[in-house]
Amino acid sequence: MEHETIEKVDVKIRIDKEKKRNEKKDQYVVLTIDHLNEKVVRIDNDWDPKNPTYFDPSNPGSFKTPVNKGKNITWIGISDDGSVPIKIENIVMKNSSSKQILKSRSYIRRNEDVVVGKVKVKKIKDKDTEAYFLTYSVNENVHTIDPILEFHDR
């Protein structure tokens, strides 16, 4: 009987660990662009839908996107009224002396007009940040903003 109880506890612990591991997910960052002035008016990520990260259009460099190790991050652009295609062109690490969270220092656009990056698995700690340049285009005009990635080991 005691052995059976230990086995049940062990199975429950393994299931809980698997559930916790699966809670760590890929991240999606959606930029909403004003189709008239071609500026970012909103950035959303799906980290915590109940407590969204605030985006200040006058200071896009203060926007942080939480990420988990080994997961993908996908940047997507949409226009505020859906009338203009938005292309996320590339992601480039801003400062080579800061902590590198992404596996590569730069990523370029895929065919789907999005950019997908991969978060490193090693040598990053909880709350490490990485500043990066995000380049997007609207009507062939190219623009750059500089938000921040923040690693969360949750």
SVG drawing of the C-alpha trace seen along z (x, -y; Angstrom):
<svg xmlns="http://www.w3.org/2000/svg" viewBox="-10 -61 40 63">
<polyline fill="none" stroke="black" stroke-width="0.4" points="0.0,0.0 2.8,-2.4 4.6,-1.6 1.4,-2.4 1.0,-5.8 4.6,-6.7 4.0,-5.7 0.9,-7.9 2.7,-10.8 5.6,-10.3 3.2,-10.2 1.4,-13.3 4.8,-15.2 5.8,-14.1 2.4,-15.2 2.6,-18.6 6.2,-19.1 5.0,-18.3 2.0,-20.7 4.3,-23.4 6.8,-22.8 3.9,-23.0 2.8,-26.4 5.9,-27.9 4.9,-28.8 5.9,-30.5 5.3,-34.3 3.5,-36.4 4.0,-40.1 1.5,-42.0 2.3,-45.6 -0.7,-47.7 0.4,-50.4 -1.6,-53.6 -2.1,-53.3 -2.0,-57.1 1.2,-58.1 2.8,-54.7 3.6,-54.8 3.1,-52.0 0.0,-52.8 -0.1,-49.6 1.9,-46.5 0.3,-43.4 1.9,-40.2 0.0,-37.2 2.1,-36.7 -0.7,-37.5 -4.0,-38.4 -5.6,-39.4 -2.8,-41.9 -1.6,-43.1 1.8,-44.9 1.2,-48.6 2.5,-50.2 3.3,-53.9 3.3,-55.0 5.5,-58.0 8.2,-55.6 8.2,-52.3 11.6,-51.6 10.1,-51.0 7.8,-48.1 9.0,-44.8 8.0,-41.4 8.5,-38.5 10.0,-35.3 10.8,-31.8 14.0,-29.8 13.9,-27.6 10.7,-29.0 9.9,-30.9 8.9,-34.6 6.9,-35.7 6.5,-39.4 3.5,-40.2 2.3,-43.6 -1.2,-44.7 -2.7,-48.0 -5.2,-49.7 -8.0,-49.5 -6.7,-46.4 -6.3,-48.3 -2.5,-48.2 -0.1,-45.2 2.5,-45.6 5.7,-43.7 8.0,-42.9 11.4,-43.1 13.9,-42.1 15.0,-41.9 18.5,-43.0 20.1,-43.0 20.6,-46.6 23.7,-46.6 26.3,-43.8 27.5,-44.5 24.1,-43.7 22.9,-40.2 21.9,-38.2 18.5,-36.4 17.8,-35.3 19.9,-32.5 20.9,-34.7 21.8,-38.4 19.5,-39.0 16.5,-37.5 15.0,-38.3 11.4,-38.2 9.8,-35.0 7.4,-34.7 4.5,-35.4 5.7,-39.0 6.5,-38.0 9.8,-37.4 10.3,-34.4 13.2,-34.3 14.3,-31.6 15.1,-32.2 18.4,-30.7 18.3,-27.8 21.6,-28.5 23.5,-31.4 20.5,-33.6 18.9,-34.4 15.5,-35.4 14.8,-39.1 17.7,-39.5 16.8,-41.9 17.9,-42.5 17.2,-45.6 16.7,-45.1 15.7,-47.0 12.5,-46.0 12.2,-47.1 8.8,-47.2 7.6,-48.5 4.4,-50.1 3.8,-51.0 7.5,-50.4 8.5,-52.9 10.8,-51.4 10.6,-52.3 12.4,-51.1 11.5,-50.9 13.6,-49.6 11.5,-47.5 13.0,-45.1 12.9,-41.4 12.8,-40.2 13.6,-36.6 11.3,-34.9 12.2,-31.5 8.7,-30.6"/>
</svg>
